[in-house]
Amino acid sequence: MTRPCKIGVQLPEVERFVPWPEVVEMARAAEDVGFDSLWVGDHLLYDLKDGTQRGPWEAWTSLAAIASVTSRVEIGPLVASTSFHAPAMLAKQAATIDAISGGRLIVGLGAGWNQREYTAYGFEYDHRVSRFAEAFTIITTLLRENRIDFDGEYYSARDCVLDPPSGRAGGPPIMVGSNSPRMLSIALPRVDAWNVWWSIYGNTPEGFAAAKADVDAACAVAGRQPGEVQATAAVYVQVAGGEGRTFGGDKNRHMAPVSGSVEEIAERLTAFAEAGAAHLQLVVDPITRQSIEHLGEVLAVLDGAGR
């Protein structure tokens, strides 16, 4: 039996304060137990239900550090807001991290959504998708062609050269974090993969399959061949000690997680693969080293070596 699709795990965001050494421990544990990828959320600040605020470690700095303490897993932002950096600078960061990791970066990109952090950190929140369209053009062109001369309404990159490049021919793979029609119309002609967050499709294989059908139709309109753009999904998984997701912009915080025995979780993840997912990112409740090691047993089942 072989693993039905790639399976990664999202490292802590703002579920609780996690000291950086604990993040490193989790990253190493995830690689040791067999996860295919590690992901970090690109957010700056959340308002919590108790009236306090909390923010995660900065995403791109974290990815560089994670790249230096791992050797096999793919890494990426889930997903990076193109609004938080000048687009050419984001491409520079991505190329550098891809080189540091030895070609393990997946560049997840999105338009962002949490207005609170835009206001707090001084980023423009208006026309986010229009801004994304220009940023996406700059980032993808630089990563794939290493040069661009662009002057848009929101961003410019005049006679810009990405040097040194990442080292991979054609640059690292690019993934769009959206299934909305306008975002897809912008990104599908050029991306390698798309991703949908668990609360958007209902956290079920059936919901994911329905979302994928819509994106497949959009791929055809964009001139992409079937299977040319990989389908990926974040999946909310709860193990012992989980108390539910209580932050962020999830549309339904009471949505049922994937849970149960090791075998039941493995069966559910297999159903996502059968629905067409090429890569899953597990959003784990609680996100601890112990949870990661427990889910390693799920990976063993999926690999045919489990109990």
N, C-alpha and C positions, 0 to 999 in steps of 0.2 A: 504494500500500500504506500502510495506517495501522497505528500501533502497536497490538498486540492487547490490551494492558492497560496500566495505569500501572505504571511500574517505578521503584523507589527503591533507595537504598543505605544500609546501616547504617554510620555513622562509627565510628572505632576505639573499642573497649571496653577490654580489657586484653591484647590480643594482644602489645603492647609499650608502653613508655612513649611517648606522643605529646605533645610540647609544644603548648600551645594555639595558637600561630601556625600550626602544621602542620595542626591541625584546621580552622582557618579556610581555609587554602589548599585543603584537600580539599573543603570545603563549596562554595566558590566554583567549583572545578573541576567538581564534580558538576552544579551548575546550568548552567555554561557548555557542558558536553557533552550536556546534554539530559535528565538524570534528572528524574523527576517529583516525587521526594520525598527527604527526608533524615531519618534516624532515629538516635536514640541509645538505648543500653541504660540502664535505670534500676537500676544496681547500685552497691554501695558498697565491696565488698572480696571478693577471691578468694584462696584458698590455691593457690599454683602447685605444680606437680609437683616443683620443685627445693627446696621447703621455704620459699620466700619468699612474700611477699604483694604484691598489686598491686590498686589500685582505679582506676576511671575518674573523669573529671571529673563533677561532680554534674549530673544530667540536666536539671532544670528551668532552672537557671542557664545551662547550655550552650544549651538551646533558645532562651532569650531572646537570647543573644549571636548565635547562628546566624541568628535572625530579622533581626537588625540588619545582617548582612553579606550577605544574600541578598534577592531581590526576587520570585522567581517560584515556587520549589519549595515544596511542602507540607512540613511538619515535624511530628515527633511522637516520643514515647517508645515504645520497642518492648520491653516495655510498662512503664508506671509501676506500681510497687508501691503499692497504696493504704495499705499499712502504714507507709510512711516519712514520712507527713505526716498531721496532722489532716485529715479529709476536706474540711471547709469551706475550710481553707487551701489544699488542693490545687486545689479549684475556683477559688479566688481567683488562684492562680498561672496556671492554665490560661487563665482569662479575660484576664489581663494579657498573656500571651504571644500569645494570639490577636489581641489589639489591636495589639501591637507588630509582629506579622507581617502585619498587614493582612488577617486572616482566612485564614491558611494552616495553622492548627494542626489536627491530628487527635489526639484524646485517647485514646491507647491505655492501657487499664487491666488490671491483673491482681492476683492475690493474693500474688505473690512465691513464692520457693522456697528460696533459699540461706540456710540457717539460720546459717551463719558470720557473715554481715553483720548479721543481726538481733541476734545475741548481742553482737557487737563494738560496735554502735551503740546498743544499749539498747532495741530494739523487741521487742514481744511476738510470739512465734512460734506460740503455741497458737491453735486455732480460727481459722486463717487464712481459710477460706472463709466462715465465719459473720461474721467481722470485715469481709471484703470485701463481703458482702451489705449490711451497714449503711452502709459507706463509699460503696458504689455508689449507694445510694438518695440519700444526701446530695449527692454530687458531681453526679449527673445531674440531680437536681431543681434545684439551684442554677444549673447551666449553662443549663438550658432554661427555667426559670421564675423564676430570680433570687431566690427566697425559699424558706425551709423552716423548719418548727418541728418538730424531731425529737429524741426522747429514747430511745435504745436501750440495749442491754446493754453495748455497747463504746464507742459514740460518741454525742455529742449535738451539736446545732446549734439552739439555742433562739432563736426569732424572728430567724433569720439572714437577712441580705439581702446579695446579691451586687451590690455597686455600686462602681464602674461595671461593667456587664455587658460581655461581649466585643465587642459591636457587631454581631454576626450574629444575625439573627432565629432563635430556637431554639438559639443557641449553636453551638459547633464540633461537628463529627461525633465520635461516640464509638465506640471499637472495643474489644472484649474480646479479650484475649490468652489464649485457652483453647479447647479443644474437649472438655473433660471434661463429663459430663452435669450435674453439680450446678452448675458455674459457668455453663453455658449456660442452665440453668433460671432462674438469677438474672438474667442479662444480656440474653438474647435478646428479651424483651419490649420493651427500650428502646434497644438499641444500633443503630448504623448499619452496623457491620461486625464481623467476627470474624477472628482471626488464629491460625495454627498455626505453631509453630516447626519448622524443617527436620528435626531429628532425631526428632520425634514421628511424622511421617508417612513417613519414609524417604527424603526428598529426591527423590522421583520424581513425575512427573505422575500416575501410577497410584495411588500412595499418597495423594496429595492428593485425587484424585477420590473415593477411598473415604472419607476423612475428611469431605469436603464432603457426601457422601450422608448420613452420620450427622447432620451439623449441619442439613442441609436438613429432615430428618425432625423434628429438635428445633424448628426454626423453625415448622413446621406445628403442632406441639403448642402452641407459644407464641402462635399466632394470627397469625404473620407471613406475608405473601404471598410466593410464589416470587420470588426476586431482590430482595426488599425489604431484606434484610441482605446486604451485600456479603461475598464470600469473599476472604480475602487470605492470603498465605503467605510466610514467610521461606524463601529458597532459598540454600543453600550453594554458592558458585561459587568455583572455584580457577583462577587464572591463573598465568603464569610467575613462579616464585619462591615459590609457596605450599608450605608444609611441613605443612599439616594443622592442625586445631583441637585444641589440647591443654589447654584450660581449660574451666571451667563444668560444668554438669550435663547435658551431652548424653548421651543413653542409649547412643549408639554413635559414638564419636569416629572410627571407621574407616569411616563411611558414605561412599559414593562421592559426590564433589562433582560439580556440573555443570562441565564443562571441555571443552577442545578448541579448535578454530578459532573465529574470530569468527562464522562462519556456523553452526557446530555449536552454539555457545552460544545464538545467536538462535533456532535451530530448537527447542532444548530449552525455552527460555522461552515460545515460542509454544505448545508442547504444554501447559504449565501453564495458559495462558489458555484453550486449547481444553477443558481439564478444568474450567473454571469460575472461575478466579482473575480477580478484577477489579483486583487490585493485588499486586505482588510486591515484597518487600524483599530485596535481594541482600546476603548476608553473605559478604564477599569475603576470600579468602585469596591473597596478603597484602593488607591494606587500606592502600594507599598512594595518593598522587596519580597515580602512573604506572598503577596498576591501574584507577583510576577513569577516566582518560583512555583507556585501552585498551578498557574496557567501553563508552565512548562510541561506539566503532566498532560494537559490537553494537547499540546503540540506532539508529545510522544504518542498519544492515541492516534492523532491524525497521520503521523508518520508510520503507523503500524507497529510501534514498539511499546505501546502503552499496556496498562494492566487489563 
